[in-house]
Amino acid sequence: MSTIDLATVQQQATAFQTAKLVLTGAEIGLFTALADGPATAAQLCDRLELHPRGTGLFLDALVALGLLEQSGGKYGNGPVANQFLSANGENFLGGFLSWADQVMYPAWGQLGALLRTGKPPLAAESGHEMFDGLWDDPVRVALLTKMTESISRPLIPTLVKAFDWESHRSVVDLGGCRGDTLALVAQEYPHLDAIVFDLPAVRPQFDEHMAELGPDAARLRFHGGDFFADDIPAADLLMLNHALVDWTEDQRRELLARTFPAVNPGGALLICDSVIVEGEPSYFRNLVRGINMQLMTPGGGGHRLSQLTEWLHDAGYGKVEHRPLSTDMSLVIANKPA
Ligand SMILES: C[S@@+](CC[C@H](N)C(=O)[O-])C[C@H]1O[C@@H](n2cnc3c(N)ncnc32)[C@H](O)[C@@H]1O
């Protein structure tokens, strides 16, 4: 007997409307404008060049969602909007919000095509995928790096605590991009010899970001290479953070197999991903993220923990451990016997 009623089905069928309220609020700069202090609808129309027709209902809908607060005829940011949706917020999700609005939202219009053909037209047209020619295109680079960093940053405090970093001496972050995650891990564990491995074209972005992060992060080294073609530097720990799901299953298996010889005996491969784990609170959302990756790339997609474990054992790893992190992410630890 189904527990779903009509109102729930209606909400499910129109959830895109709620998404657009939030994304459009971010796109027009509403939450950033309100970070300066509350304002009336008329003042917001003036400041953000909005037409009054839609604005009143729109602002009230954001109040009803709990993102804005209303008092004395003025609208202000609630604490969540201030922290995550305002450009001045401590954990601003700007890169993720722009990516969701500009890339994911149109891609989800192609879900039917994905189901019928196995290939979403946009990703199929673009050839291999998100990274082809990416680093020659500064606009796409900025959008993608900000998106991944705004997803990765909130999980770093849990990542730092979820693993015994003290017992290992060296770490290589494969597809570590500008070094944002590794810099914050290495800041907590300064004894680690820390290397970011990414495509050679990423080096200027890495150098620039290290300069921005300051002297604590400057100890990271950059190793340019292609993890499918070039030798992977040996280390006690290798990491793959959000760098596996966009490849085909054969490529994922190949990449995991390529990591094994580079992990020192007694070390481990650490994978941070939105892994699909039945029974976890993240289960539904990570199925959706898997479909999202199928829409973004011709061959990528989410992986189930059982699949990933099998691939890791095939690659040569011993015990595989799973630890849920924050924001629906998992840390999967594949141990290499000593
Ligand atoms: C989705 S981003 C993840 C970035 C970062 N690990 C994070 O979690 O924020 C994937 C990264 O893999 C890198 N990458 C893609 N193909 C690669 C290859 N063949 N060899 C090395 N790095 C690659 C990209 O340049 C990009 O920095």
The ligand as an SDF file (V2000), in Angstrom:
LIG
                    3D

 27 29  0  0  0  0  0  0  0  0999 V2000
   35.3910   17.4660  -10.7040 C   0  0  0  0  0  0  0  0  0  0  0  0
   37.0320   18.0280  -10.5300 S   0  0  0  0  0  0  0  0  0  0  0  0
   37.3780   17.6290   -8.8310 C   0  0  0  0  0  0  0  0  0  0  0  0
   38.3090   18.5900   -8.2110 C   0  0  0  0  0  0  0  0  0  0  0  0
   38.6660   18.3530   -6.7450 C   0  0  0  0  0  0  0  0  0  0  0  0
   39.2010   17.0240   -6.5160 N   0  0  0  0  0  0  0  0  0  0  0  0
   37.4990   18.6400   -5.8200 C   0  0  0  0  0  0  0  0  0  0  0  0
   36.9680   17.7090   -5.2100 O   0  0  0  0  0  0  0  0  0  0  0  0
   37.1020   19.7940   -5.7030 O   0  0  0  0  0  0  0  0  0  0  0  0
   37.9900   16.8000  -11.3950 C   0  0  0  0  0  0  0  0  0  0  0  0
   39.4550   17.1420  -11.5750 C   0  0  0  0  0  0  0  0  0  0  0  0
   40.0770   16.0700  -12.2940 O   0  0  0  0  0  0  0  0  0  0  0  0
   41.0010   16.6290  -13.2110 C   0  0  0  0  0  0  0  0  0  0  0  0
   41.2590   15.6820  -14.3030 N   0  0  0  0  0  0  0  0  0  0  0  0
   40.4170   15.3560  -15.3180 C   0  0  0  0  0  0  0  0  0  0  0  0
   40.9970   14.4720  -16.1290 N   0  0  0  0  0  0  0  0  0  0  0  0
   42.2380   14.2210  -15.6240 C   0  0  0  0  0  0  0  0  0  0  0  0
   43.3150   13.3810  -16.0380 C   0  0  0  0  0  0  0  0  0  0  0  0
   43.2060   12.6140  -17.1350 N   0  0  0  0  0  0  0  0  0  0  0  0
   44.4310   13.3610  -15.2910 N   0  0  0  0  0  0  0  0  0  0  0  0
   44.5330   14.1440  -14.1740 C   0  0  0  0  0  0  0  0  0  0  0  0
   43.5350   14.9590  -13.7370 N   0  0  0  0  0  0  0  0  0  0  0  0
   42.3980   14.9940  -14.4540 C   0  0  0  0  0  0  0  0  0  0  0  0
   40.3380   17.8940  -13.6710 C   0  0  0  0  0  0  0  0  0  0  0  0
   41.2810   18.7990  -14.2400 O   0  0  0  0  0  0  0  0  0  0  0  0
   39.7030   18.4040  -12.3780 C   0  0  0  0  0  0  0  0  0  0  0  0
   40.5920   19.2340  -11.6630 O   0  0  0  0  0  0  0  0  0  0  0  0
  1  2  1  0
  2  3  1  0
  2 10  1  0
  3  4  1  0
  4  5  1  0
  5  6  1  0
  5  7  1  0
  7  8  2  0
  7  9  1  0
 10 11  1  0
 11 12  1  0
 11 26  1  0
 12 13  1  0
 13 14  1  0
 13 24  1  0
 14 15  1  0
 14 23  1  0
 15 16  2  0
 16 17  1  0
 17 18  1  0
 17 23  2  0
 18 19  1  0
 18 20  2  0
 20 21  1  0
 21 22  2  0
 22 23  1  0
 24 25  1  0
 24 26  1  0
 26 27  1  0
M  CHG  2   2   1   9  -1
M  END
$$$$
